[in-house]
């Protein structure tokens, strides 16, 4: 049975956001349960009823699929109900009741549930409404003390909003860095095979839009094991880095380049230019020497090329055909290009 790693929530933005929302719903639901019991014991049945409705809505949001086309509207209704309950509670409760502290969930709630832009304006509106209610109800009794309360409330709002926004930005930066690390070969700096299938679909769409087909150029360094055995792995690694630099110099878009593993590399390009490019690049590698300290190393490559047909051809299919042609290039004596079976 496949198990999802716990770190996947940190690596996947949608999973991370979903986990945050579920955590928020859990807090709201638990709070509702406690408050329902307390208000029933205090014979405040209307308040208990409102909290029971909020609990049911919380459960519905928990199990509501994000893919549902009315999900955003339902969540907006849920957030509006929470805010309305808190505002009504403040409107009819004494200043010392403690219900005012619930307004501090406005910034994080709106941000998590509705997004940055909608959450910002909704929080601002709610803050203005709360301040208006407090001044209308309590200014005559508390005057300067109430001003101090509202100022502290505003500062707390700003702090919580900034904290939520800052945490999201840090997470996005961490997520980008993790994705970059996970999808990049640490030795050559080229993309690894993690996202090669997805990239091939993108490249296929690009070349199909230009009226061409997609070519997968599969390249393997000849007799690479001998280089490692004779000169050591340090020299072997240097050869791989040198070869990656040669690829970069001969391909306009580095997103077309991948190190699939070991000494195997691939390049995506329009089929129309794949033959001339492959032959020229194979000859270029053969004609160029690599110098490492006092060593002079000559290495060659074998290349197999496959092309999509009528805009069809996923990476596995293209790779299987290119690998067969690469194997044929090896059997023909290496240092050559095979374009057909």
Phi, psi and omega in degrees: 000132180284137177241136178277131179294145180297332180288350182296331179293332178277334184272333182252120186297318181294321178294321179296314179296322178297321179295321178295316180296318179297322177296318178296315180297324179296318178295314180298314180298316179296318178297320179298317180301314181296314183291327176299313180298314182296318182286328174294317178297329179271007179063028176262075190288328179294318178295318179298323178296316179299320180289329176292320177297318179297322178297317179295319177297321179298317178296320179297317179296322179302315184265358181286126180290136180296333182287346180300133187294338179259014185301314183296321178294320180294318178294321177298319177297319180297312180296318179298322179294317178300310182297320180297318179299317181293317180296319178295319178299319179292325183293334185240010182248152174296158181298330183269010183290336181091352181292339181296334183294339181292343178295342181288350176275352181305306185301310183292320180299309182295323180294311183292318189273329189240352181098169188296308187292307179298319180298322181296310183291324178293320177296320179296317178297316180295321178297318178296319179295316179298314180299318179297315180298315181297318181292318181294325185271325193236358185296319182298329183272327188243339176045246186300327178298324178290323177300318178298321179296315182294320178298315178296324177296317179298315180296321178296321176302309182300317180298312182294320177296314179297321179296316180295313181295318179296319179296321179293318180295318178297317180297319179296320178294318177296320180297317178297317180295318179297316179297320180296315180296315184292333185256009182241135175287121186293335183280308186264341183081359176281163175294144175268190187276005184302314184248021186293324180295315179296319180295323181296323177295320178296313180297323179297317178298321181296309184288328177296323177295336178267005179081022181237181174247166182263132176251137171253113179260110182261123188237135179227133178287132182284137174052038182295327180299324179296322179298315178296318183292322185277314188255347180100162184290334178297317177291321177301316177297320179297324178295318179297319178295317178299317180295320178299321178294324178295321177298314180301323182289342184247005178232129184293319185249114182294342178289352177272355187255139179216142166259113186278341181146145180057235180255022182255129182230161174216156180226134172262138178199165175300140183300327184299331182255000187292321182295305182299319181296314183297314180296316181293320182290321177299317179292321179299316180296320180295326183277347186254138177261152177248130181250128178227112188054242180260005181274145175239110188245130175249123177227159181231174179227154171247143187227134172239137185236134173231155182227146175289165180230124179055042177073014181241145178143099178280175186298317183300318180294313180297319181294318182300315180291316180296324180293321176298318180288328175295316178300321178295321177298322177296317182290339179276002177114006179068178178055046179206174182240134174242121182254341180222158177286000000 
